[in-house]
Amino acid sequence: MKTKLQTISLLASILLGATACSGGEETAKPNTPPAAKFSLEPQADDTAAMKEAKTRFTTVCASCHGTTGMGDGVAAAALNPKPRSYSDQAWQASVTDEHLAKVIVEGGAAVGKSPMMTANGDLAGKKDVVDALVKIIRSYRK
């Protein structure tokens, strides 16, 4: 019994020592997604355009692209080709903000991509909202 207590005490000392040596920094836990860099929840300091863009993203875009921007929305399973993952660095580097705005407003077919990416023609006169949607898409860049 004494040996078990000594072992437990030794393990506790090691664990506490390792925590103390870490400088108090928290380390990422396995299977825990990284903290979001951008919140889709409306914030007090959001402009009206950003609030509208966040609402549009969560109610329309996220159904295919997912709230995490990984192309894993609820409708994605039924789509071929699969929706774009916004975290793809190579893709992010390959497209301009103007290109993204065109796809948002005119749809995928307007740029030679899938017509499953539908147009949002009602945003044609709302440049500030489209710019906010582009900002949301860019926020998924890793």
VENPENOR-V651372 format. One record per residue. N is the residue number from 0. SS is DSSP state (a for helix, b for strand, c for the rest). BURIAL is 1 if it has 24 or more other ideal C-beta (glycine too) atoms within 12 Angstrom, else 0. D_FIRST is the distance of its C-alpha to the first C-alpha in whole Angstrom. Layout:
n/ss/burial/d_first
N/SS/BURIAL/D_FIRST
N/SS/BURIAL/D_FIRST
This chain:
n/ss/burial/d_first
0/c/0/0
1/a/0/4
2/a/0/5
3/a/0/5
4/a/0/6
5/a/0/9
6/a/0/10
7/a/0/11
8/a/0/12
9/a/0/14
10/a/0/16
11/a/0/17
12/a/0/18
13/a/0/20
14/a/0/21
15/a/0/23
16/a/0/24
17/a/0/26
18/a/0/27
19/a/0/29
20/a/0/30
21/c/0/32
22/c/0/34
23/c/0/34
24/c/0/35
25/c/0/34
26/c/0/34
27/c/0/36
28/c/0/33
29/c/0/34
30/c/0/36
31/c/0/37
32/c/0/41
33/c/0/42
34/c/0/44
35/c/0/47
36/c/0/50
37/c/1/52
38/c/0/52
39/c/1/54
40/c/0/54
41/c/0/57
42/c/0/56
43/c/0/58
44/c/0/60
45/c/0/61
46/c/0/65
47/a/0/67
48/a/0/67
49/a/1/63
50/a/1/62
51/a/1/65
52/a/1/63
53/a/1/60
54/a/0/61
55/a/1/63
56/a/1/60
57/a/1/58
58/a/0/60
59/a/1/62
60/a/1/61
61/a/1/57
62/a/1/58
63/a/1/58
64/a/1/57
65/c/1/54
66/c/1/52
67/c/1/50
68/c/1/54
69/c/0/52
70/c/1/55
71/c/0/52
72/c/1/54
73/c/0/54
74/c/0/58
75/a/1/57
76/a/0/56
77/a/0/59
78/c/0/61
79/c/0/62
80/c/0/62
81/c/0/59
82/c/1/59
83/c/1/59
84/c/1/56
85/c/1/56
86/c/1/53
87/c/0/55
88/a/0/56
89/a/0/59
90/a/0/61
91/a/0/60
92/a/0/62
93/a/0/65
94/c/1/66
95/c/0/68
96/a/0/67
97/a/0/71
98/a/0/70
99/a/1/67
100/a/1/69
101/a/1/72
102/a/1/69
103/a/1/68
104/a/1/72
105/a/1/73
106/c/0/71
107/a/1/70
108/a/0/73
109/a/0/75
110/a/0/73
111/c/0/73
112/c/0/69
113/c/0/68
114/c/0/70
115/c/0/67
116/c/1/67
117/c/1/69
118/c/0/71
119/c/1/71
120/a/0/75
121/a/0/74
122/a/1/72
123/c/0/75
124/c/0/77
125/c/0/73
126/a/0/73
127/a/0/70
128/a/1/68
129/a/1/68
130/a/1/67
131/a/1/64
132/a/1/63
133/a/1/64
134/a/1/61
135/a/1/59
136/a/1/59
137/a/1/59
138/c/1/56
139/c/1/54
140/c/0/54
141/c/0/51
